[in-house]
Amino acid sequence: MKISAYYYLIMLVGLTACQEQIKSTPQVNKPNIIIFYADDMGFGDLQIQNPQSKIPTPHLNQLAKEGLIMTDAHSSSGVCTPSRYALLSGRYHWRDFNDIVHAMGESVFKENQVTLPKILNNNGYNTAAIGKWHLGWNWEAIRKKEITQKVKAKHGKKEVEVWPALAYDWGKSIPKGPLSIGFDSYFGDGTINFPPYTWIEDDKVKEIPTLTLQHPKEDFALEGNWELRPGPAVKDWDFYKVLPTVTRKAVTFIKNQEKAKAPFFLYMAFPSPHAPIIPNEEFRGKSKAGPYGDFVYQTDDAVGRILEALKAINADENTIVIFTSDNGSERYAYERIKNYNHDSSHPFRGVKRDIYEGGHHVPFIVKWPKHIEPGTTSNQLFSQIDILNTLVSLTNSELPDGFQHDSYNFSDVWLTNTVEPIREIMVHNTWSSKYAIRKGDWLYINNKDGYHTRIPKWFDEGQRFNTAKDTIQLFNLKDDVGQNTNLASQYPEKVNELSAALLDEQKRETFGD
């Protein structure tokens, strides 16, 4: 049957209109996202940032060569939980709390709080968290109320009381974990040195803890303290399998995305090189910085394995890869200076917990092929809380109406390496007793002491800092990145300016619900 000219014309016009509509609404190819979050890794551990480092980090070196290093990047806190909360919420931790979540502790997130995984999930992302959590769960929801007696246990030299393993109904789902803040899936051990010592998948344990670890042995760690807290555990739990297992899980997750129709966001939170410092045998002796250096080397190897899986599914060119750390290196870093001539905080003063730069000035590398120019650096002042707003912009996601936050959008810095300042000021804090504020090259500390971690006597005596007898501190980081000389008495006007700016920032209302 012949088609009349009239109907042919109608079909042609309709087809053309459809083609025009398709052209006018192109599909956005959303990038995948991986955030590698190291635990207690110092700025000076990475070879590409510290040529004096005694630790080989070939995969991170390569990642930096293929991407952008932000040389002035900071975690929100000098300790674990607050930094993780800030990264995922885009919000200074100190607006809500300062301390870490202790063993079997409650979630730090408020009900219905806006988070990065929720935002990405609403934009069609498959969101997964693997590894360390340390942001709390509602353990009380699964505790058997008929069990009323705690058991005595030891944490170091302290006598404590803990709920025994039989006090929990392990068959129930555990509320207020990763799935409650926007992750589709979770796999990990919660926190390597905190109970319960078992694997958790999504919101349930994979093996029921039947033992109560009451007197953790102190002789397993290859460096530093064992750091184990007492509590429920499965029989024959092997701490040495934690890092290899979560690495394999991350590789499997990546491979499973090959045929997935949705983009993915992987929050890969390593348990390393946090204590217990326990590199597996095949990695021992690979560095010249002792067991800690070997543990950093193993972490670098894990990054390499996961990135290799990304290449295997041909997803590496459309994936934003971020590597950073939750805070500076643990206090054992001082002994490594003496024993191995390796300074994890180089070139900064202080370590984990401290308000000084060594406590929160962390490695930060970001790679996105064909978008971020390889082998570049940026000296822009940057906080991990800025990850949220930046990724929202790069993924064309939407912030909820009325959502107020502390996060800045650094997409122009990442994509064009603009030198125009994005962030003018930044507040540093670990515990509520001490605050610092950064503005340009100047840094003000509202206390005469920027330490929270006690420094060894030999280090204090051998490397004294030139400090004035002031009740507060002022440093010019451009001239004195090691924070050696307190300038507070020489620049009282600058002290007053930054003190007022800190007060203003603390008073500013920023709520993220």
N, C-alpha and C positions, 0 to 999 in steps of 0.2 A: 504494500500500500504506500502510495506517495504521500509525503508530508507537504501540506500547502506552504506557500511562502510566508503566509501570515503566522502560522504556528512555528515555523522555523525562526522567524524574527523574534517571536516571544521567547523561545528557548535560548536564543543567542543573547538577548538582553538579560535574561535571568542568570545565565552562566557567567556573563561579564560582571554582573552585580555581586554574585557570590565570590568571584575572584577578587574584586575590589575590596569586599568585606574582609576576606582572608588577609590581604595585603595590609589593610589598615589596622588589624589587630594581631600582630605577630606574637608567637609564643615566646615567652622569656625562658631561656635555658638557665635555670637556677643553679648556682654552684653548690657542690657538696662542701661540707665543712668538717675539719678534724681539728680539735684542740687537744694537743699533748700537754698535760699538766704534770710536771715533775714535782717531787716532794722534797723540800729542803735542799735544792740544788743552787749553789752560789753562782754569782755573776762570773767569778774568776775560774770556774771549773771548765768552761768551754774554751777549747783551744783557739777558736777563731776570734774570741774576744780577749783572750789572755795568752799571748805567745809563750808565757812562762809556765803555763799549766802543764802538769805532769800526767794529764789524763788524755788519752786519745779519744776524740769524739768525731770520727770520720763522717758519720751520717748527718750529724747536726752541722758540721762544717759544710757539707755539701748542700744541705737545706738552706743555709745562709747564703751560699754562693748563688743559689738559684732564686733567692728571694731578697727580702728586706730585713735588716737588723735595726731595731729601735734601741738605741744605746742609752736612752734615759727613760726606761720603762720601770714601773713599780707595781708591786702587789699592794692591796689595800691595807694589809696588816703584816706584822712580822711573825705571825703564827698562822696555822693551817685553816681552821674552820672559818674565821672571818674573811680570809682572802677568797676562799671558794664561794662563800655566800655573796661577796661583792662582785665577783666575776659573773656569776649566774643571774644576779639581780640588777646589775648596773647601778649599784647603790653603795655608798660608803658603809662599811660594817658598823662603824662606831655610832651611827644614828640609831642603831638597834641593840647592839651588844658588843662586847670585847673579847670574851673568853672563848675557849674551844668547847666543843661538845665532848663531855666526858663519857666514860664507859657506860653504855646502855642509856645514853642521854636522849632528850627530846629533840624534835626537829626545830631548827632555827627559823624556818619559814612561817610566815603568817598565812592564815587561810586565804585562798584565792589570790596569793601574791603573784604579781607579774614577774616572769622570768624569761631568760633567753630561750630555753627549750620550749616554753609555752608559745612564745611569739613565733618561733620557727615551725612548731607543730601546726599552728593555725595557718601557716603558709604552705602546708602540704609536705613538710619534711618528716622523714622517718628519723626519730630522735633516740639515741642510745647512749647510756652511761655505762662505762666499763672500768673496773678497778676500785680505787679508793673513793669512799663517799664522805664520811666524817661530817655530815651535816644533820645527823639525827634521824630517829624514827620514833614512832609511838609504841615503844615496847610495853608500856603499861596496858595497852589494849589486848595484849596476848598473855598477860601475866595472870596466873591462877590466884584468885583472891583467897582461896582456902589455904594457900601456903602463906604463912605469916612469919616464918622464922628465916632470917638471913643467916649466912655462915661467915665465920671469920676467915680472913685471908690477908695476904701480905702484898703490898705494892712497894718494892724497894725495902726500906727500913720501916715503913709505915704499916700499922695494923688497920685494916679496913674491914667493912662488912659488905657482902654482895649477895644478890639473890642466886640460889643454886640453879642448875640446869633444869631440874624438875619443877621449878616454879613457873615455867612458861609452857603454854600450849603451842608447840612448834608447828602444828598442822595448820594453824590459822594464818591468814594474810597479815602482814605487818603494815599498818597504815603509816602515812605521812613520810614515805621514803621518796626515792627518785621519781616514781610514777606519779606522785602527787603534785610535782612541779613541772610536768610537761614532757618527761621522758617516756617513750613508748616501751622501753625495755631497760633492764639493768642486770649486770652480772658482776659480782665481786665478793670480797670478804668483808665489806664494810670499811674496816680500818685494820691494817695488818697487826697492830699491837694492841687492839681493843677487842673485847668479846662482843658478840659470840664468835668463836673461832670455828667457822663453817662457811660454806659457800651460800650466797644468797642469789637467787635468780628472780628477777622482777620484784615480787614482794613476799616470797616464801623461801625458807631455807631448803637446800637440796638434801641435806643430811641432818638429822636431828641431833643436837648436842646432848650427850648423855653424861658427860663429866663436868665437874666444876673445878676449873683451874684455880687452886687456892694459894699455891706457893710456886709461882713461875720461876724456873731455873734462870740463873743469871750468867751462865757460862757458855751460851751458844753464839752470842754475837762475836763477830770477828773484829769489831772495832766499836768503841763507845759502850753504852749500856744496852741491855737487852730491851728495856722499855716496855715489857709486857704488863698489861693490867689483868688482874684476876677476873674470872667469870666463866660462863658456860663455854664448853668446847666439845667437839667431836673427838672420838678416840683416835689417837695417833695423828692428830693434825700436824701437817708438815709445812712450816713457814717458808721453807726453801722453794716450795712449789707455787707460791703466790704470784711472783712476777712472771715466771714462764707461763702459768695458766692464763692469766689475764691477757698476756701478749697473744697467745694462741686464740683466745676468744675474740680479740680485736681483729686478728687476721681472718678468722671465720666470718665475722660480721661483714668485713669489707668484701670478701668473696661472694657473700650472699646478696650483695647489692648489684651484682653484674646484670641481672635480669629484672631488677626492680624498676618500677615506673616512676617512683618518687625520688627526689634528692634526699640525701641523708646528712645528719649531723651526729658526729661521734665525739663525745666528751670522754677522752681517754686519760684517766687520772692514775698515774703510776704510783705504786707504793714506795718507790725508790727515788733517791738514795737515802730516804728516811731510815732511822733506826727501827728495828734491828738491821744492822748493816751486814747483809748476808748474801754476797754474790755467789752464784752457783759455781761449782768447781771449774767448769770450762772457761770461766772468765777471771779466775784468780791469777794474779801476776800479770795481767794485761796492761796495767798502768804502773806508774812509778810513784803513786800516791797512796799505797796501801789498800786495804779492803774497801775503803770508801771510794777510792779512785776506780777500783774494779767494778764496784756497784754502779757508778756513773757510766762506766764503759758498757756494762750490761744494759743499762737504760738506753743508751745510744743505740745499741744493737737492736733493742726492741723497737725503737722508732724506725730503724732501717727495715726490719721485717714487715712492719705494718705498711710502710710506704711502698715496699716491693709488691705487696698484695694489691695496693691501689693501682700500681702500674699494670699488674697482671690482668686487671679487668678494664684497662684503658680508661681509667677515670682520673688519672693524675692531673691532666691538663684542665679539668673543670672542677678542681677541688682547692678550696682555700685551706692551707695547712698552717696552723699556729703552734709554736712551741714556746712555753714559758714555765715558770716555777712559782710555787705558792708563797715562798719567802726565801730568805737567805739560808746559808748552811748552818747546821747545828753547832753547838759550842765545841764539839770535838775538832772543829776546824783549827783551833789554836794549836792543838797537839800536832796536827799535820804540818803546820809551819815549822815546828821544831824537828819533827821526825822525818819529813819528806821534802821540806822546802817548797811546799805547795800551799798557796793561799787561796782558799775558796772564795774569799770576799774581795780579792784584788780588783781594783785599786782602792777599795773603800774601807771605812772604819766600821767595826761592829759585825755581829752575826745575827742569826735568827733571834727574834724577839726585840731586838734593839731598835730605837728610833733613828739611830745613825744609819747611813746609807746601806751598810752591809746587811741590815735586817730586812730590807724591802726592795732594794734596787736589784732587779732580777733580769735574767736573760729573756729576750723576746725576739723571735724570728717569725716572719710571716711570708708565705709563698703562695702565689696564684699565677701560674704560667699565662703569658700573653696579656696579663693585666698589670702585674707588679714587675717592675724592671729588675732583672736579676743582678745580684752583686751590689746592691745599694744599701745605704745607711740613712737613718734619720736621727737627728739629735733633738727632736721634739719631745717635750715633757708629756708623758703618756702614762695612764693608769690602766690596769686590767679591767676596771669598771667601764672603760671606754670601748671594750670589745662589743658589748651589747649594742650600743647605738651604731657603731661602725658596721657590724654584720647586718643589722636591720636595714641599713642603707644599701649595702652591697647585694642583698638578696631581695630587694624591693618588698620587704615585709612591712607590716604596719604596727606602730605603737598604739596601744589602746588610748582612747580619748581620755584626757585628764591625767594620764600617767606622767608623774614627775619623777625625775631621777637625777643622778650625778654624772651620767655618762655623756661623753662628747663623741661626735662623729668625725673619725679620722680617715674616712674613705678617700678624701683628696690627698692626704699624705701618703697613703698606701698606693694609690693609683698614679699620682703625678709627682709624688715626693715634694709637694709644696713646702716652702720654707715659712709661709705665713703662720704665725703661732695659732694653734687651735685651742690649747688649754693654757690659761694664764696662771692659775694657781692649783696647788694640790695639797691636801692635808695628809700627813703621815701620823699613824697611831697604831699602838699595839694594845696596851692596857690604858685604862681611863686616867691614870695618874700623870701621863705625859703625852703632849701633842707637839707636832711640828708642822710648819706650813712652808711650802716652797712657792716662790714667786720669782720668775726669771732665774737669775744665777744665785739669788739669795735664799737662805734657809734659816728659819728661826725655830728654836726649841724653847718651850715655855718651862724649862727645868734646867738646873745646873748640870744634870747628868742625863745623857742620852742612852745609857745602858739599861737593859733589863736582865741580860745574861751576865753573870759574874765572870770577869776575865781572870785568867790564872795570874798568880803573883809574878811568875817569871816573865810573862809577857808585859805586864804593867810596868815592872821595873826596867825591862830592857827597851821598851818602846813608849816612853812617856809622851803625852801630847801636851802641846803648849796651850794651856787653857787659862783664861783670866779668872779672877775670883768673883764672878758674877753669879747671880741666881738664875740667869737664863743664858742662852747661847745663840750666837749669830755667826754664820759662815757664808763665804762667797765661794760657791762650788766651782766657778770658772777658774779661779786662781788656786783653790784649795779643795780638790775633790776628795782628799783623804780626811777632811774635817780636822785638821791639826790645830788651827789657831782660832780661838774664840774672839770675834770682833765686836761683841756686844757693847763694850765700854767705849769703843771708838766711833760707833755709828748709832747713837741713841735715837735719832729720828727714824732710821730704818727699822729699829726694834719696835718703836711705837706704831709704825705703819703696818708691819706684819702682825703684830699682836692684835691690832684692831681688825685686820683682815681675817685672822683666825676666829675671832669672836663672831664676826659677821657670818662666816661660813658655818659655824656651829649652830647659829640661831636660824639659819635659812631653813625654811620648811620644805622638805622633800619627802613625800610619801609615795611608796610604790605599790599600793594596793590596787 
